[in-house]
């Protein structure tokens, strides 16, 4: 995804990611494997500069989010279907 700085929120039901000019989500429980790794399906949406124009809705793509969590450290990565 090219950018290493982002915000995210995780609940029992879902996870949301905020990047510069993009956002993503995982609409299922965020489950970690015993080693702290994760691999979950979700969506990734590119945003536009400025307000969203009428007749030009944002388009989401399927994405696979994967990475590793170790205490307060996390290494998220993702793979997005071709744009």
C-alpha positions in Angstrom: 0.0 0.0 0.0 3.0 2.2 0.0 2.4 4.3 3.1 3.5 3.2 6.6 1.5 5.7 8.6 -2.2 5.1 9.3 -4.9 4.8 12.0 -7.0 1.8 12.7 -9.7 0.7 15.0 -10.6 -2.9 15.9 -13.7 -4.2 17.6 -15.1 -7.7 18.1 -17.2 -7.3 14.9 -14.9 -5.4 12.5 -11.8 -3.4 11.9 -11.4 -0.1 10.1 -8.3 1.4 8.6 -7.6 5.0 7.6 -4.8 5.9 5.3 -4.0 9.2 3.4 -6.8 9.5 0.8 -8.0 5.9 1.3 -9.8 3.7 3.8 -10.4 0.1 4.3 -12.4 -2.3 6.5 -12.7 -5.9 7.6 -16.3 -6.7 8.2 -15.7 -9.9 10.2 -14.2 -10.6 13.6 -10.5 -9.7 13.8 -9.0 -13.0 14.8 -5.3 -13.5 15.5 -3.5 -16.9 15.1 -1.6 -18.2 18.1 1.6 -16.6 16.8 0.0 -13.2 16.5 -0.4 -13.3 12.7 -3.6 -12.5 10.8 -5.0 -12.9 7.3 -8.5 -11.5 6.7 -10.6 -10.4 3.7 -12.0 -6.9 3.5 -12.3 -3.9 1.3 -10.1 -1.0 0.3 -11.5 2.3 -1.1 -9.6 5.1 -2.8 -10.8 8.6 -1.9 -10.6 11.8 -3.9 -9.1 15.2 -3.3 -11.7 17.5 -1.9 -15.4 16.7 -1.7 -17.0 13.7 -3.4 -18.6 14.7 -6.7 -22.3 14.0 -7.4 -22.5 11.0 -9.8 -19.0 9.8 -8.9 -19.3 7.5 -5.9 -16.2 6.1 -4.3 -15.4 2.6 -5.5 -14.3 -0.2 -3.2 -12.2 -3.2 -4.1 -11.7 -6.5 -2.4 -8.6 -6.6 -0.3 -6.7 -9.2 1.8 -5.1 -7.8 4.9 -2.4 -9.7 6.6 0.3 -9.0 9.1 1.5 -9.6 12.6 0.7 -8.2 16.1 3.2 -8.5 19.0 2.1 -6.5 22.0 2.0 -2.8 21.0 3.8 -3.5 17.7 2.0 -4.4 14.5 3.1 -5.0 11.0 0.0 -4.8 8.7 0.2 -5.4 5.0 -2.4 -5.8 2.3 -3.1 -7.0 -1.2 -5.8 -5.3 -3.3 -7.5 -6.6 -6.3 -6.4 -4.8 -9.5 -7.8 -1.3 -9.9 
